[in-house]
Amino acid sequence: MSQGITITTEDILQQVKLSLKTSEIIEGIITRKVIANGIKEAEIKLEVEELQEMADKYRKMYKLLSTEDTWAWMKQNNLSLDDFEEVVYNHGLSTKLAIHLFADKIEPYFYEHQLDYAGVVVYEVVLDDEDLAMELFYAIQEGETSFYDVAHQYIENKELRRKGGYRGILYRKDLKPEISAAVFAAKPPQMIKPIVTSKGVHLVFVEEIIERQLDNWLRNKIAADLFDEWINRAVTQFKSLTNIQIGELTAKNAS
C-alpha cells in the first residue's frame, strides 16, 4: 500500500529550480505585476457583462463545451472556481488595457506595416542547378512548357507535386527576404526569374497578391502585438533595475 505524499511550498520551489524554469516563472510574475500596475494607473474595470463574455470566449478557446468539461479542466489544472474567475478577469482587464494604450495607434501602425499583412498566392519549384532553372524559366516564358509540367517533373515531394507546387497563401515572414522582395514586387500573374538561396534555386510563379483589410480580427492582433512589445520593454527595464533573489521570493533594488 502506497504511503501518502505531502508537498510543501519548499518542495515546489525546489522543483522549480531543478526544472530550470526559474527565469521563465519569474518573468511571468514580473509580467503579471507590470500589467497590474498598468491597469491600476489607467483605472480600468471590467463590467459583469464583459466578464461573462470573456468567460464564454475562454471556454470556447479551451473547448470547454459543457459545465462538466469546465470542472474537469479546472481540476486538471488545480484551479478553484475563484481561481478560474480570476484568470478570466485578469485576461479581460489585460485586453481592455491593450485597447486603452494602443487604440489610437492601431491604424497608423497598420498603414506603416501594411506590406507585412499582405498575403501572396505562390507556386514554387526548388532545383539544385541554376542553369537548368534558367532554361526552364525561359521555356515557360516562351510557352514551350508550363509551370505545372515543370512542377510534376521536378518536385520530389508527392503531395506538393500533386498540387503543382502550390504553397498556399504566404506572408513576408514565411519567405526568405530575397524571395519576399521579388514576390511582392511582382505584377501577378507573373513568373519570377530564378532566385538562388541556401536551399537551392527557386522557380516561383506569383498567382495573386492579397491586400489585407483592417478588420476587427486584425485590429485585435495589432493591439495584442503592440501590447506584447510594451510588456517586453517594461519587463526588460524592470529586470535591469532590480536584483531578484529567488530564495527569498523578493525583488530588491540593485541600488
C-alpha positions as CSV (number, residue, x, y, z in Angstrom):
1,M,0.0,0.0,0.0
2,S,1.5,3.3,-1.0
3,Q,2.2,6.0,1.6
4,G,0.7,9.5,1.4
5,I,2.9,12.2,0.0
6,T,3.0,15.7,1.4
7,I,4.1,18.5,-0.9
8,T,5.3,21.7,0.8
9,T,6.0,25.2,-0.6
10,E,9.7,24.4,-0.3
11,D,9.2,21.3,-2.4
12,I,7.6,23.3,-5.1
13,L,10.3,26.0,-5.1
14,Q,13.0,23.3,-5.2
15,Q,11.2,21.6,-8.2
16,V,11.0,24.9,-10.0
17,K,14.8,25.3,-9.6
18,L,15.6,21.8,-10.6
19,S,13.3,22.0,-13.7
20,L,15.4,25.0,-14.9
21,K,12.2,27.1,-15.2
22,T,13.0,29.7,-12.6
23,S,13.7,32.5,-15.0
24,E,10.6,31.7,-17.0
25,I,8.4,31.7,-13.9
26,I,9.9,34.9,-12.5
27,E,9.4,36.7,-15.9
28,G,5.8,35.6,-15.8
29,I,5.4,37.1,-12.3
30,I,7.0,40.3,-13.4
31,T,4.8,40.5,-16.4
32,R,1.7,40.0,-14.3
33,K,2.8,42.8,-11.9
34,V,3.6,45.2,-14.8
35,I,0.1,44.6,-16.3
36,A,-1.5,45.1,-12.8
37,N,0.3,48.4,-12.4
38,G,-0.8,49.5,-15.9
39,I,-4.4,48.5,-15.1
40,K,-4.3,50.4,-11.8
41,E,-2.8,53.6,-13.4
42,A,-5.4,53.5,-16.2
43,E,-8.2,52.8,-13.7
44,I,-9.6,50.0,-15.9
45,K,-12.5,47.9,-14.6
46,L,-14.5,45.0,-16.1
47,E,-18.3,45.1,-16.0
48,V,-20.3,41.9,-15.3
49,E,-21.4,41.6,-18.9
50,E,-17.8,41.9,-20.1
51,L,-16.7,39.3,-17.6
52,Q,-19.3,36.8,-18.8
53,E,-18.4,37.4,-22.4
54,M,-14.7,36.9,-21.6
55,A,-15.6,33.7,-19.7
56,D,-17.5,32.4,-22.7
57,K,-14.6,33.1,-25.0
58,Y,-12.2,31.5,-22.6
59,R,-14.3,28.3,-22.5
60,K,-14.5,28.3,-26.3
61,M,-10.8,28.7,-26.6
62,Y,-10.1,25.6,-24.5
63,K,-13.1,23.7,-26.0
64,L,-14.9,23.6,-22.7
65,L,-18.3,22.9,-24.2
66,S,-20.1,21.9,-21.0
67,T,-20.1,22.5,-17.3
68,E,-18.6,19.1,-16.8
69,D,-15.8,19.9,-19.3
70,T,-15.1,23.1,-17.4
71,W,-14.9,21.4,-14.0
72,A,-12.7,18.6,-15.3
73,W,-10.3,21.2,-16.9
74,M,-10.2,23.2,-13.6
75,K,-9.4,20.0,-11.7
76,Q,-6.7,19.0,-14.1
77,N,-5.1,22.5,-13.7
78,N,-5.6,22.5,-9.9
79,L,-7.9,25.6,-10.2
80,S,-10.8,26.5,-7.9
81,L,-13.8,28.4,-9.2
82,D,-12.4,31.6,-7.7
83,D,-9.0,30.9,-9.5
84,F,-10.8,30.4,-12.8
85,E,-12.7,33.6,-12.4
86,E,-9.5,35.4,-11.5
87,V,-7.8,34.1,-14.7
88,V,-10.7,35.2,-16.8
89,Y,-11.0,38.6,-15.0
90,N,-7.3,39.3,-15.4
91,H,-7.4,38.3,-19.1
92,G,-10.3,40.7,-19.6
93,L,-8.5,43.5,-17.9
94,S,-5.4,42.9,-19.9
95,T,-7.4,43.1,-23.1
96,K,-9.0,46.4,-22.1
97,L,-5.6,47.8,-21.1
98,A,-4.2,46.9,-24.5
99,I,-7.1,48.7,-26.2
100,H,-6.7,51.7,-23.9
101,L,-3.0,52.0,-24.6
102,F,-3.0,51.4,-28.3
103,A,-6.5,52.1,-29.8
104,D,-5.3,55.3,-31.5
105,K,-2.0,53.6,-32.7
106,I,-3.5,50.6,-34.5
107,E,-4.5,52.3,-37.8
108,P,-1.2,54.2,-38.2
109,Y,0.7,51.0,-37.4
110,F,-1.3,49.1,-40.0
111,Y,-0.6,51.5,-42.8
112,E,3.1,51.7,-41.8
113,H,3.4,47.9,-41.9
114,Q,0.7,47.1,-44.5
115,L,3.0,45.0,-46.6
116,D,3.7,42.7,-43.7
117,Y,0.0,41.8,-43.6
118,A,-0.4,41.3,-47.4
119,G,-0.6,37.7,-48.5
120,V,0.7,36.1,-51.7
121,V,-0.5,33.0,-53.6
122,V,2.6,31.3,-55.0
123,Y,3.6,28.1,-56.7
124,E,7.2,27.0,-56.3
125,V,9.8,24.5,-57.6
126,V,13.2,24.3,-56.0
127,L,16.1,23.0,-58.1
128,D,19.7,22.3,-57.5
129,D,21.0,23.5,-60.9
130,E,20.9,27.2,-61.7
131,D,21.4,26.7,-65.4
132,L,18.6,24.2,-65.5
133,A,16.4,26.7,-63.6
134,M,17.1,29.4,-66.1
135,E,16.4,27.1,-69.0
136,L,13.1,26.1,-67.6
137,F,12.2,29.7,-66.8
138,Y,12.7,30.8,-70.4
139,A,10.9,27.6,-71.7
140,I,7.8,28.5,-69.6
141,Q,8.0,32.2,-70.7
142,E,8.1,31.1,-74.3
143,G,5.2,28.6,-73.9
144,E,7.4,25.6,-74.6
145,T,6.2,24.1,-71.3
146,S,4.1,25.1,-68.3
147,F,4.9,25.6,-64.7
148,Y,2.5,22.7,-63.9
149,D,4.5,20.4,-66.1
150,V,7.8,21.5,-64.6
151,A,6.4,21.0,-61.1
152,H,5.3,17.5,-61.9
153,Q,8.6,16.6,-63.4
154,Y,11.0,18.1,-60.8
155,I,9.2,18.2,-57.4
156,E,10.1,15.1,-55.3
157,N,7.5,15.6,-52.6
158,K,4.4,13.7,-53.7
159,E,1.8,15.9,-52.1
160,L,3.5,19.1,-53.3
161,R,3.9,17.6,-56.8
162,R,0.2,16.7,-56.9
163,K,-0.6,20.3,-56.2
164,G,1.7,21.6,-58.9
165,G,4.0,23.3,-56.5
166,Y,1.1,25.2,-54.8
167,R,2.4,26.7,-51.5
168,G,-0.8,28.4,-50.4
169,I,-1.2,31.9,-49.1
170,L,2.1,33.0,-47.6
171,Y,3.2,36.2,-45.8
172,R,6.5,38.1,-45.7
173,K,7.5,36.2,-42.5
174,D,7.1,32.9,-44.3
175,L,9.5,33.7,-47.1
176,K,13.3,34.3,-47.2
177,P,14.0,38.1,-47.6
178,E,15.4,37.7,-51.1
179,I,12.3,35.8,-52.2
180,S,9.7,38.1,-50.5
181,A,11.3,41.2,-52.0
182,A,10.9,39.8,-55.6
183,V,7.4,38.2,-54.9
184,F,5.8,41.3,-53.5
185,A,7.3,43.4,-56.3
186,A,5.7,41.2,-58.9
187,K,2.6,42.0,-61.0
188,P,0.5,38.9,-60.9
189,P,0.1,36.6,-62.6
190,Q,3.8,36.6,-63.1
191,M,6.7,34.2,-63.3
192,I,9.8,35.4,-61.4
193,K,13.3,34.9,-62.6
194,P,15.1,32.1,-60.6
195,I,16.3,33.1,-57.2
196,V,19.3,31.5,-55.5
197,T,19.1,30.8,-51.7
198,S,20.8,28.4,-49.4
199,K,18.1,25.9,-50.1
200,G,18.6,25.9,-53.9
201,V,17.3,27.7,-56.9
202,H,13.7,28.8,-56.7
203,L,11.3,29.0,-59.6
204,V,8.3,31.0,-58.4
205,F,5.0,31.7,-60.0
206,V,3.0,34.5,-58.3
207,E,-0.7,34.0,-58.9
208,E,-2.1,36.7,-56.7
209,I,-1.2,39.3,-54.1
210,I,-3.9,39.7,-51.4
211,E,-4.2,43.1,-49.8
212,R,-5.3,42.7,-46.2
213,Q,-8.1,44.9,-44.8
214,L,-8.0,46.3,-41.3
215,D,-10.9,44.3,-39.9
216,N,-11.7,43.6,-36.2
217,W,-9.6,40.5,-36.1
218,L,-6.5,42.4,-37.4
219,R,-7.2,45.3,-35.1
220,N,-7.2,43.0,-32.1
221,K,-4.0,41.3,-33.3
222,I,-2.1,44.5,-33.8
223,A,-3.3,45.7,-30.4
224,A,-2.0,42.4,-28.9
225,D,1.3,42.7,-30.7
226,L,1.9,46.3,-29.6
227,F,0.8,45.3,-26.0
228,D,3.4,42.4,-26.0
229,E,6.1,44.8,-27.2
230,W,5.1,47.2,-24.4
231,I,5.2,44.4,-21.8
232,N,8.6,43.2,-23.0
233,R,10.1,46.6,-22.8
234,A,8.7,47.1,-19.3
235,V,9.9,43.7,-18.1
236,T,13.4,44.3,-19.6
237,Q,13.6,47.7,-17.9
238,F,12.4,46.2,-14.5
239,K,15.0,43.4,-14.7
240,S,17.8,45.8,-15.4
241,L,17.0,47.9,-12.4
242,T,16.4,45.1,-9.8
243,N,18.1,42.3,-8.2
244,I,15.7,39.3,-7.9
245,Q,16.5,36.9,-5.1
246,I,14.7,33.6,-5.7
247,G,15.2,32.1,-2.3
248,E,13.5,35.0,-0.5
249,L,11.0,35.5,-3.3
250,T,11.7,39.2,-3.2
251,A,12.9,41.8,-5.7
252,K,15.2,44.4,-4.3
253,N,16.6,47.4,-5.9
254,A,20.1,46.9,-7.1
255,S,21.0,50.3,-5.8
